[in-house]
Amino acid sequence: MKRILFPTDFSEIATHAFLHALEFANLMDGELIILHSYELLAFDEDFFHENYSMIYDAVTLMEFDRFKDELPKMHKLAQALSRDQIKMTHRLMEGNLLTNVRKAIIEDQIDFVVMGTSGLTGWESFFAGSNSGSVIIRIEVPMLCVPLAAKYRPIKNIGFTTRFRDKDKQPLAEVLKIAKKINATVKCLYVKTSTSDVSFETIEK
């Protein structure tokens, strides 16, 4: 059974992505590990010497209560979509999102990550400015980013960008496994420019 990590902050973007995570888990015969990661405000422990522990405990309790309140809503949504047979486990972790995602991937032996993205325009702003952008370039498992505007529909075609390098072969093999599992077609995209070092003869081979 494939293990799919779903980081969430319970926002509208994350709730929308949860629908895609459920369908992906259903297609892959997988289970969902729902992760809520939160960071404590930076306090000067020396300045708040007497109250530091109390502030820390109060914020942690608040996040725990929020986590506890939101989870039933997610299970109810899964039930409404007839996906309540999908196994779901939960993790609440304090700290940096990227660090916690990487930690969960190792500890829970994660195969895939599904995460919502704010849908910022432009590749530069996407990779520099969003949580999902920070995660996608720093983890070593496949990740599905879901923009808020993306409505769910069955996956029929998968785009795979390539420069026909040897290191592209292993990722392509993984994509082909997914495509076979969900009965989808993989379409490779190579953008040829005036400085490209790939000939049409190479592509045909």
MIDREN-125781 format. One record per residue: x, y, z of N, C-alpha, C in turn. Coordinates in steps of 0.2 Angstrom, whole numbers, plus 5000, padded with zeros to 4 digits. Atoms other than C-alpha are relative to their C-alpha. Example, Ala and Ser with C-alpha at 12.3 -4.5 7.8 and 13.67 -1.06 7.14 Angstrom:
BEGIN
500449945000506249785039500450065000 499649944999506849955036499650055003 
//
This chain:
BEGIN
500449945000500050005000500450065000 499649945000500750174995499850055006 500149954994500950305009500150074997 500049935003500450485004500050055005 499949944994500950635015499650064997 500449945001499650775015500150055005 499949944996500350935023499450055000 500649955000498851055028500150055005 500149954995498651215036499250025001 500750005000496751195035499750064996 500349945004496551345023499649974994 500450025006495451345008500449974995 499550035005496951304997500149925002 499850064997497351155008499449954999 500650045000495551095009499849984993 500050015007495451104990500449944998 499550055002497051004988499849935003 500250064997496350875000499549954996 500450035005495050824987500449964995 499550035005496450784975500449945004 499750054996497350694989499649935001 500550064999495850574992500049964994 500150045006495650534974500649974998 499450035002497450504971500249945005 499950054995497550394987499549944997 500450055003496050294979500349974994 499750035006496850274963500649965001 499350044999498550214970499949955006 500250054995497650104983500550025006 499649974995498550214996499750025006 500349974994498350285013500350075001 499849934999498450465019500350015007 499749984994499650535032499950085000 500149934999498950705037500450045004 499549974996500250825043499850075001 500049934998499950995052500650025003 499449984997501551085055499950075002 500149934998501551245065500750025003 499449974997502951365070499850045006 500149954994503051455087500350064998 499749945001503351635087500750015003 499350004997505151685090500050055006 500049964994505251735108500750005003 499450004996506751795118499949975007 500150044994506851665132500250045006 499849964995507851785142499650065002 500549954999506651925140499449985004 500650034997505151815144500249945005 499850054996506051715157499549965003 500450044996504651675168499449984996 500650025004503251665155500149964994 499850035006504151585141499749934999 500350075000503551405146499350014999 500849995000501751465148499850024993 500249985007501751555131500149944995 499850065004502551395123499449955000 500650054999501151285131499450024997 500649975003499751405126499949994993 500050015007500251405108499949934998 500150085002500451215107499349985001 500750034999498751185115499650034995 500449975005497951305103500049974994 499950045007498651215088499749935001 500350074999498151045096499350014999 500850005000496351105098499850024993 500249995007496351175080500049934996 499950075003497051005074499449965001 500550044998495750915084499350024997 500649975002494351025078499949994992 500050005008494851015059499949934998 499950075002495150825058499349974998 500750035002493250775059499750034994 500349975006492850895045500349974994 499750045005494150805034499749934999 500350075001493450635038499350014997 500749995002491650705035500050014992 499949995007492250765018500149944996 499950075003492950595014499449964999 500650045000491350515018499550024995 500549975005490350635007500249984993 499850025006491450584993500149934999 499950085000491350394997500749985000 499350024999493150395001500249985007 499850014993493050355019500349935001 499750064999493750185016500850015000 499349995000495450265014500350015007 499749994993496550245029500350075001 499749934998497050415037500350005007 499749994993498250445051500250075000 499949934999498750605058500750025004 499449974997500350705063500050075001 500049934998500450865073500850015002 499349994999502250935072500250075001 499849934999503051095079500650014996 499449995003504351175068499950024993 500049985007504851225050499649954996 500450045004503651155037500549954996 499650055004505051085026500449955004 499650044995506051015040499549945002 500550054998504450925046499849954995 500250045005503950865029500649954998 499550055001505650785026500149955006 500050054995505650705043499449955000 500550045001503950635040500149954995 499950045006504450565023500549945003 499650054998505850465032499749965005 500350044994504950415048499449964998 500650045002503350365039500049964993 499950035007504150295023499550024995 500549975005503150415012500249984993 499850015007503050374993499850064996 500249945003502150534988499850055004 500249944996501750704994499450044995 500549965003500150794989499950075004 500049944996500050984994499750054995 500349955003499051134989500550064999 499549955002499951284981499550064999 500449945000499351464981499950024992 500149995007499551464962500350074998 499749945002500751614961500249994992 499950005007501051664943500850014999 499350005002502851634935500449955004 499650054997504051504939500450025006 499549974995505251614949499650015006 500449994994503851674961499749945003 500350074998503151494962500649975005 499550034996504851424968500350045006 499749964995505351564978499550025006 500549974996503751624986499549955004 500650044997502651474991500349945004 499750064996502851335004500149944996 500050065004502451204991500650004995 499449995004503851274980500649985004 499450014996505051264994500149925001 500050074999504551084997500249964994 499950045006504551024979500749994998 499350005002506351064976500549975005 499550024995507050994992499849935003 500250074998506250824994500149954994 499850055005506650664985499549944998 500550045002504950584983499550044995 500449965005503650634969499550045004 500449964996502550774974499550034995 500649975004500850834967499850075003 500249934997500551024969499350014996 500649995003498751074967499850075001 500249935000498251254963499350005002 500750004998496651314970499550004994 500549995005495851344953500049934996 500050075003496251154948499449965002 500650054998494551054948500349934999 499850075001494750874950499749974994 500350045005494550764935500549944999 499650065001495250584931500650024996 499449985004497050594926500149954994 500050045006497150534908500750014996 499449985003498750624902500550035005 499549984995500350654912500650034996 499549975004501650784905500749995004 499450014997503450744908500550044996 499549955003504750884904500749965000 499450035000506450814899500550044995 499449985004508150864891500449944998 499750065002508550684887500649995003 499450014996509850674900500049935003 500050074997510350504908499650015007 500349994993509750574925499250014999 500850005001507950594917499749935000 500350075001507750404915499749975006 500350024994507450364933499350035001 500649974999506150494935499449984995 500450025005505350444919499749935002 500250074998505250264925499550005005 500550004994504350314941499450034997 500649975003503150424931499649944996 500450055004502750274919499749955005 500350044995502450164935499350035002 500649964998501150294940499449994995 500550005006500350304923499749934999 500350075001500150114922499549985005 500550024994499350104939499350044999 500649965001498050244934499750004993 500250015007497950194915500050074997 500049935004498550364909500650004995 499550005005499650414895500550055002 499549964999501350494897500250044994 499749965006501850634885500650045002 499349974998503650694885500050074996 500049935003503950884882500850025000 499349975001505650944875500050064996 500049945003505851124871500750014996 499449995004507151144857500150074999 499849935001508051304856500650004996 499550005004509451374846500749975003 499450034996510751314859499949935002 500150074998509951144861500649954998 499550055002511150994861499749944998 500450065002509850864856499850014993 500250005007509550824838499449965000 500650045001507950744831500249934999 499850075001508950594827500149965007 499950024993509350574846499349995003 500650014998507550594850499649944998 500350065003506950464838500349935003 499750074997508150334846499749995007 
//
